[in-house]
Amino acid sequence: MITEDCDRDQLLRKEAIRRGSSGRISQTVTEAILSRNSARVFAKNKTIPHDVLLQMLRLARFAPSGGNLQPWHVHVLTGRKLDSLRHEVYKKTLENPAGEGSEYHIYPPGLTDPYRTRRRKCGKDLYGSLGIGRGDVQKKLQQVRQNFLFYGAPVGLVVTVDKQMNQPQFVDLGLFLGHLCLLGRERGIDSCLQEAWALWPKTIREQLGVPDNHLVFCGVALGYKPRNLPSPQKELNDLATERANLGEFVTFHIDSSTSNGQNNGQRRALAPAGKARL
Ligand SMILES: Cc1cc2nc3c(=O)[nH]c(=O)nc-3n(C[C@H](O)[C@H](O)[C@H](O)COP(=O)(O)O)c2cc1C
């Protein structure tokens, strides 16, 4: 039963992403979660109004953090400042695709399964959506390089964190970023979180004046998905990556003699009552 529900959620998500791509704004947290995916093509010349951007940042700061440390630091780039960073880094990637070296392990060295397989599948689906085959290294590189143009987004964020922070504070950063992405969906704004930017800490430091005691964690592309995209960009922007079913990551310790036990984690409608239109 749980597997069927998980499969149904995936279908709902696919549909929600498709609607989001055609301009539907998410009105509930559930809708925002379902319609959010990583956008990798953004509408040219459609800027995010400054007050909307400020509002998103103001609201995202209410994300919880351990001890209320609020360890996030965000550099907001638009216009010429954004262009200056993306053009310099993009140019550099033509010479040096590996970058300057990240200040943390983007993935654990020697990543094991099931994570390794999931990572591979993610790449396969992403490049597959563009019709790029396994062996087409040049085309893959070309697509990876789009990261350094912030995928053409009108707003680029660079997120840094004080180097004294540790794993718990990286969780806090994730919560902040999660809030930001969902707040975006409520405003018709899409996003792509980008650890790829962590490969260029030196250039970012120089351009943005990031102090030495801060680590460059990631970039975030923010903007609007273009409507009526042709193939294969449409498939790329509508990509609904898969998720593991609950059975793979939840261990239930449920007292089945209580009614709570019977309901929790078993059959639960995803959409709130009366809000089936996702
Ligand atoms: C912290 C973080 C860093 C990421 N870095 C990149 C990146 O550098 N480039 C990119 O295209 N996508 C990046 N992604 C997007 C993931 O590939 C994506 O979230 C994942 O495949 C699930 O797909 P979805 O976001 O469409 O649901 C990143 C996501 C997260 C959470």
The ligand as an SDF file (V2000), in Angstrom:
LIG
                    3D

 31 33  0  0  0  0  0  0  0  0999 V2000
   22.8080   21.3650   -1.9510 C   0  0  0  0  0  0  0  0  0  0  0  0
   22.4590   21.0760   -3.3830 C   0  0  0  0  0  0  0  0  0  0  0  0
   23.3680   21.3170   -4.3830 C   0  0  0  0  0  0  0  0  0  0  0  0
   23.0510   21.1040   -5.7250 C   0  0  0  0  0  0  0  0  0  0  0  0
   23.9670   21.4130   -6.7120 N   0  0  0  0  0  0  0  0  0  0  0  0
   23.5890   21.3650   -8.0010 C   0  0  0  0  0  0  0  0  0  0  0  0
   24.4470   21.8740   -9.0220 C   0  0  0  0  0  0  0  0  0  0  0  0
   25.5660   22.2990   -8.7780 O   0  0  0  0  0  0  0  0  0  0  0  0
   23.9810   21.8990  -10.2880 N   0  0  0  0  0  0  0  0  0  0  0  0
   22.7430   21.4410  -10.6200 C   0  0  0  0  0  0  0  0  0  0  0  0
   22.3710   21.5060  -11.7850 O   0  0  0  0  0  0  0  0  0  0  0  0
   21.9110   20.9320   -9.6850 N   0  0  0  0  0  0  0  0  0  0  0  0
   22.3050   20.9070   -8.3890 C   0  0  0  0  0  0  0  0  0  0  0  0
   21.4390   20.4650   -7.4130 N   0  0  0  0  0  0  0  0  0  0  0  0
   20.1360   19.9440   -7.7730 C   0  0  0  0  0  0  0  0  0  0  0  0
   20.0170   18.4430   -7.5680 C   0  0  0  0  0  0  0  0  0  0  0  0
   20.6380   17.7610   -8.6270 O   0  0  0  0  0  0  0  0  0  0  0  0
   18.5340   18.1190   -7.4760 C   0  0  0  0  0  0  0  0  0  0  0  0
   18.0020   18.7420   -6.3370 O   0  0  0  0  0  0  0  0  0  0  0  0
   18.2430   16.6320   -7.3890 C   0  0  0  0  0  0  0  0  0  0  0  0
   18.6640   15.9600   -8.5400 O   0  0  0  0  0  0  0  0  0  0  0  0
   16.7400   16.4070   -7.2070 C   0  0  0  0  0  0  0  0  0  0  0  0
   16.0220   16.9900   -8.2730 O   0  0  0  0  0  0  0  0  0  0  0  0
   14.9380   18.1430   -8.0660 P   0  0  0  0  0  0  0  0  0  0  0  0
   15.6160   19.3010   -7.3780 O   0  0  0  0  0  0  0  0  0  0  0  0
   14.5190   18.5210   -9.4510 O   0  0  0  0  0  0  0  0  0  0  0  0
   13.8630   17.5900   -7.2360 O   0  0  0  0  0  0  0  0  0  0  0  0
   21.7750   20.6150   -6.0710 C   0  0  0  0  0  0  0  0  0  0  0  0
   20.8560   20.3560   -5.0510 C   0  0  0  0  0  0  0  0  0  0  0  0
   21.1830   20.5830   -3.7330 C   0  0  0  0  0  0  0  0  0  0  0  0
   20.1700   20.3120   -2.6590 C   0  0  0  0  0  0  0  0  0  0  0  0
  1  2  1  0
  2  3  1  0
  2 30  2  0
  3  4  2  0
  4  5  1  0
  4 28  1  0
  5  6  2  0
  6  7  1  0
  6 13  1  0
  7  8  2  0
  7  9  1  0
  9 10  1  0
 10 11  2  0
 10 12  1  0
 12 13  2  0
 13 14  1  0
 14 15  1  0
 14 28  1  0
 15 16  1  0
 16 17  1  0
 16 18  1  0
 18 19  1  0
 18 20  1  0
 20 21  1  0
 20 22  1  0
 22 23  1  0
 23 24  1  0
 24 25  2  0
 24 26  1  0
 24 27  1  0
 28 29  2  0
 29 30  1  0
 30 31  1  0
M  END
$$$$
